[in-house]
């Protein structure tokens, strides 16, 4: 392992279109919006930017197409000090997947719903892991999500674990994880909905409910973090450590990206060797700061 900490994010890159209106449309309804703007997204891209901004050397492994959306995303990673040399550029126009994208519709309260089209993200696999083999051997913390194929996540996780690194997965969107992937995971981070799906039992979105869900999931993962929205976050590990932190109270401007900020900051703190409690406190604070910042004011 290198003495200089490295966070590597293996995951999704999406060109996001954010649409703002008084409310989100119901089925069959057309709502008149107030504004829209493009932004860089994908859980992977967002988490990489958050980690880099938290002061750790950060690399992104992903895939985009040779199109305007892909160029936009690569430029953003460079601007935010994320090393993007391991982002594959698919240059065969008309023969492959387009760059991933999403549309998020925000209401007046800052809540949103989104649709993603994964595109090139779904082409990630063993070839990308092999291309980044040296980087993965030097990685302190690997960050994964569920917006790319499970098999790709498993291959990257195996490479990092066998080299002595730590593997963190944000298991979102909710889906079952293969046994091949589970065996390499050190830390899983889920919200109440994802925890409920993985635990197979209802989860109450309170600190107590989040902690109970975390303890149930210890049957499958060594360390578990369950975020409970406005209630806060809970953590448990197999050594018996339990942590609950209330949410930092702010005026909600937009919840978009808060989870990704939490993951990126947490990964950066852990890569620097800080305690789990300190990492969670920092992640909690930065996520709250983002929630209190209007979309239009986010750099």
C-alpha positions as CSV (number, residue, x, y, z in Angstrom):
1,X,0.0,0.0,0.0
2,X,1.2,3.5,-0.7
3,X,1.8,5.9,2.2
4,X,-0.2,8.6,0.4
5,X,-3.9,7.8,0.7
6,X,-5.9,7.2,-2.4
7,X,-9.7,7.0,-2.9
8,X,-10.7,5.3,-6.1
9,X,-14.3,5.5,-7.2
10,X,-15.4,2.8,-9.6
11,X,-18.8,3.7,-10.9
12,X,-21.3,5.8,-12.8
13,X,-21.1,9.1,-14.7
14,X,-24.3,10.8,-15.7
15,X,-25.1,14.0,-17.5
16,X,-27.9,15.4,-15.3
17,X,-30.7,17.7,-16.4
18,X,-32.2,19.4,-13.4
19,X,-35.8,20.8,-13.9
20,X,-37.4,23.0,-11.3
21,X,-41.1,23.6,-10.8
22,X,-43.7,24.2,-8.1
23,X,-44.4,20.4,-7.8
24,X,-43.5,17.1,-9.4
25,X,-46.1,15.9,-11.9
26,X,-48.5,13.2,-11.1
27,X,-49.4,10.5,-13.6
28,X,-50.7,12.2,-16.7
29,X,-50.1,15.7,-15.4
30,X,-48.1,18.5,-17.1
31,X,-46.5,21.0,-14.7
32,X,-45.1,24.3,-15.8
33,X,-41.5,24.6,-14.7
34,X,-39.6,27.7,-13.6
35,X,-36.0,26.8,-14.8
36,X,-33.6,24.1,-15.7
37,X,-29.9,23.6,-16.0
38,X,-27.4,20.8,-16.9
39,X,-25.0,19.5,-14.2
40,X,-22.5,16.7,-13.8
41,X,-23.8,13.6,-12.0
42,X,-23.9,9.9,-11.5
43,X,-23.4,8.6,-8.0
44,X,-19.8,7.7,-8.9
45,X,-18.9,11.1,-10.3
46,X,-20.6,12.9,-7.5
47,X,-18.8,10.8,-4.8
48,X,-15.5,11.3,-6.5
49,X,-15.8,15.0,-6.6
50,X,-16.9,15.1,-2.9
51,X,-13.9,13.0,-1.9
52,X,-11.5,15.2,-3.9
53,X,-13.0,18.3,-2.3
54,X,-12.4,16.7,1.1
55,X,-8.7,16.7,0.4
56,X,-7.7,13.3,-0.7
57,X,-6.1,12.1,-3.9
58,X,-9.1,10.8,-5.9
59,X,-9.3,8.7,-9.1
60,X,-12.4,7.9,-11.1
61,X,-12.8,4.6,-13.1
62,X,-15.8,4.8,-15.4
63,X,-17.0,5.0,-19.0
64,X,-18.5,7.7,-21.3
65,X,-19.1,8.0,-25.0
66,X,-17.4,10.4,-27.4
67,X,-20.3,12.8,-27.3
68,X,-21.1,16.2,-25.8
69,X,-22.4,14.7,-22.6
70,X,-19.2,12.7,-22.1
71,X,-16.9,15.7,-22.8
72,X,-18.9,17.8,-20.3
73,X,-18.4,15.1,-17.6
74,X,-14.7,14.7,-18.2
75,X,-14.1,18.4,-18.1
76,X,-16.0,18.6,-14.8
77,X,-13.8,15.9,-13.2
78,X,-10.7,17.7,-14.3
79,X,-12.0,21.0,-12.9
80,X,-12.8,19.4,-9.6
81,X,-9.3,17.8,-9.2
82,X,-10.5,14.2,-9.9
83,X,-7.9,12.2,-11.9
84,X,-10.0,10.9,-14.9
85,X,-7.3,9.0,-16.8
86,X,-9.0,5.7,-16.1
87,X,-12.4,6.9,-17.5
88,X,-12.8,4.9,-20.7
89,X,-13.8,7.0,-23.7
90,X,-15.8,5.0,-26.3
91,X,-15.0,6.6,-29.6
92,X,-16.8,4.2,-32.0
93,X,-19.7,6.5,-32.8
94,X,-23.0,4.7,-33.6
95,X,-21.8,1.3,-32.4
96,X,-21.8,1.6,-28.6
97,X,-23.8,3.1,-25.7
98,X,-24.2,6.8,-25.3
99,X,-23.0,8.6,-22.2
100,X,-25.3,8.0,-19.2
101,X,-27.8,10.7,-18.4
102,X,-30.6,11.5,-16.0
103,X,-33.5,14.0,-15.6
104,X,-34.3,15.1,-12.1
105,X,-37.5,17.1,-11.3
106,X,-37.4,19.3,-8.2
107,X,-40.4,20.7,-6.4
108,X,-40.6,23.9,-4.4
109,X,-39.5,22.1,-1.2
110,X,-36.3,20.9,-2.8
111,X,-37.3,17.2,-3.0
112,X,-37.0,15.5,-6.3
113,X,-37.7,12.4,-8.4
114,X,-35.3,11.2,-11.2
115,X,-35.1,8.9,-14.1
116,X,-31.6,7.6,-15.2
117,X,-30.5,6.1,-18.5
118,X,-27.3,4.2,-17.7
119,X,-25.8,4.0,-21.2
120,X,-22.1,3.5,-21.2
121,X,-22.0,2.8,-17.5
122,X,-23.4,-0.6,-18.2
123,X,-20.4,-1.5,-20.3
124,X,-18.0,-1.4,-17.3
125,X,-16.4,-4.8,-16.6
126,X,-13.2,-6.8,-16.2
127,X,-11.4,-4.9,-19.0
128,X,-11.7,-1.7,-17.0
129,X,-10.5,-3.4,-13.8
130,X,-7.5,-4.8,-15.7
131,X,-6.7,-1.4,-17.3
132,X,-6.6,0.1,-13.8
133,X,-4.8,-2.8,-12.1
134,X,-1.9,-0.8,-10.8
135,X,-4.1,2.0,-9.4
136,X,-6.3,-0.6,-7.6
137,X,-3.3,-2.1,-5.9
138,X,-2.4,1.3,-4.5
139,X,-6.0,2.2,-3.5
140,X,-6.6,2.9,0.2
141,X,-10.5,3.0,-0.1
142,X,-12.5,1.8,-3.0
143,X,-16.0,3.3,-3.4
144,X,-18.7,1.4,-5.3
145,X,-22.4,2.0,-6.1
146,X,-25.2,0.0,-7.8
147,X,-25.4,2.0,-11.0
148,X,-22.9,-0.3,-12.8
149,X,-23.0,-4.1,-13.2
150,X,-22.6,-6.2,-10.1
151,X,-19.9,-8.3,-11.7
152,X,-17.8,-5.2,-12.4
153,X,-18.1,-4.1,-8.8
154,X,-17.0,-7.6,-7.6
155,X,-13.9,-7.6,-9.9
156,X,-12.8,-4.2,-8.6
157,X,-13.5,-5.0,-5.0
158,X,-11.5,-8.3,-5.2
159,X,-8.5,-6.5,-6.7
160,X,-8.5,-3.9,-3.9
161,X,-9.1,-6.3,-1.1
162,X,-6.4,-8.7,-2.2
163,X,-3.9,-5.7,-2.3
164,X,-4.9,-4.7,1.3
165,X,-7.3,-1.9,0.6
166,X,-10.7,-1.2,2.0
167,X,-14.0,-1.5,0.1
168,X,-17.0,0.7,0.7
169,X,-20.2,0.2,-1.2
170,X,-23.2,2.6,-1.4
171,X,-25.8,0.0,-2.3
172,X,-28.0,2.4,-4.2
173,X,-30.2,2.1,-6.2
174,X,-31.6,-0.8,-4.1
175,X,-30.9,-4.3,-5.6
176,X,-29.7,-7.6,-4.3
177,X,-25.9,-8.0,-4.1
178,X,-24.3,-11.2,-5.4
179,X,-22.4,-13.4,-3.0
180,X,-19.3,-12.9,-5.1
181,X,-19.5,-9.1,-4.4
182,X,-20.6,-9.4,-0.7
183,X,-17.5,-11.4,0.3
184,X,-15.2,-8.4,-0.6
185,X,-17.2,-5.6,1.1
186,X,-15.9,-4.0,4.3
187,X,-18.5,-1.2,4.7
188,X,-22.0,-0.9,3.3
189,X,-23.9,2.4,3.3
190,X,-27.7,2.3,2.7
191,X,-30.7,4.5,3.3
192,X,-33.8,3.2,5.1
193,X,-35.4,1.9,1.8
194,X,-32.3,0.1,0.8
195,X,-31.8,-1.3,4.2
196,X,-35.3,-2.6,4.3
197,X,-34.8,-4.4,1.0
198,X,-31.5,-6.0,2.0
199,X,-32.6,-6.8,5.6
200,X,-36.0,-8.2,4.5
201,X,-37.7,-6.4,7.3
202,X,-39.5,-3.0,7.6
203,X,-37.2,-0.2,8.7
204,X,-38.5,2.9,10.6
205,X,-36.7,6.1,9.5
206,X,-35.6,7.0,13.0
207,X,-32.2,6.7,14.6
208,X,-33.4,3.7,16.6
209,X,-34.8,2.1,13.5
210,X,-31.6,2.8,11.5
211,X,-29.4,1.2,14.2
212,X,-31.7,-1.8,14.4
213,X,-31.4,-2.3,10.6
214,X,-27.6,-1.9,10.8
215,X,-27.4,-4.6,13.4
216,X,-29.5,-7.0,11.3
217,X,-27.3,-6.4,8.2
218,X,-24.2,-7.3,10.2
219,X,-25.1,-10.9,9.4
220,X,-23.9,-10.1,5.8
221,X,-21.5,-7.2,6.1
222,X,-18.7,-6.4,8.7
223,X,-19.6,-2.7,9.0
224,X,-22.9,-1.1,8.3
225,X,-24.0,2.5,8.0
226,X,-27.7,3.3,7.7
227,X,-28.8,6.9,6.9
228,X,-32.2,7.9,8.1
229,X,-32.8,11.2,6.3
230,X,-33.6,14.1,8.6
231,X,-33.2,11.8,11.6
232,X,-29.5,11.2,11.2
233,X,-27.2,8.2,10.7
234,X,-26.5,5.0,12.5
235,X,-23.5,2.7,12.4
236,X,-22.7,-0.8,13.8
237,X,-19.9,-3.3,13.3
238,X,-19.2,-6.9,14.3
239,X,-17.0,-5.9,17.2
240,X,-20.0,-4.4,19.0
241,X,-19.4,-0.7,18.2
242,X,-22.6,1.3,17.8
243,X,-22.8,4.9,16.8
244,X,-25.8,7.2,16.3
245,X,-25.6,10.8,15.1
246,X,-28.6,13.1,14.8
247,X,-28.9,15.1,11.6
248,X,-27.5,18.6,11.5
249,X,-30.5,20.9,11.3
250,X,-30.6,23.2,8.3
251,X,-33.2,24.9,6.1
252,X,-33.7,22.4,3.2
253,X,-33.0,24.0,-0.2
254,X,-32.4,20.7,-2.1
255,X,-31.7,17.1,-1.1
256,X,-30.2,16.3,-4.4
257,X,-26.7,14.9,-4.1
258,X,-26.6,14.9,-0.3
259,X,-26.1,11.1,-0.1
260,X,-23.2,11.3,-2.5
261,X,-21.6,14.1,-0.6
262,X,-21.9,12.0,2.6
263,X,-20.2,9.0,0.9
264,X,-17.4,11.0,-0.7
265,X,-16.5,12.8,2.5
266,X,-16.7,9.6,4.6
267,X,-14.4,7.8,2.2
268,X,-11.9,10.6,2.3
269,X,-11.8,10.7,6.0
270,X,-11.4,6.9,6.3
271,X,-8.6,7.0,3.7
272,X,-6.8,9.5,5.9
273,X,-7.1,7.1,8.8
274,X,-9.6,9.0,10.9
275,X,-12.0,7.1,13.2
276,X,-15.4,6.0,12.0
277,X,-17.1,8.4,14.4
278,X,-15.1,11.3,13.1
279,X,-15.7,10.3,9.5
280,X,-19.4,10.1,10.1
281,X,-19.5,13.5,11.8
282,X,-17.6,15.1,8.9
283,X,-19.8,13.4,6.3
284,X,-23.0,14.4,8.2
285,X,-21.9,18.1,8.4
286,X,-20.9,18.4,4.8
287,X,-24.1,16.7,3.6
288,X,-26.2,19.1,5.7
289,X,-24.3,22.0,4.3
290,X,-25.1,20.9,0.7
291,X,-28.8,20.4,1.6
292,X,-28.9,24.0,2.8
293,X,-27.3,25.3,-0.4
294,X,-29.7,26.2,-3.3
295,X,-29.0,24.3,-6.5
296,X,-28.2,27.5,-8.4
297,X,-25.4,28.4,-5.9
298,X,-23.6,25.0,-6.0
299,X,-20.3,25.3,-7.8
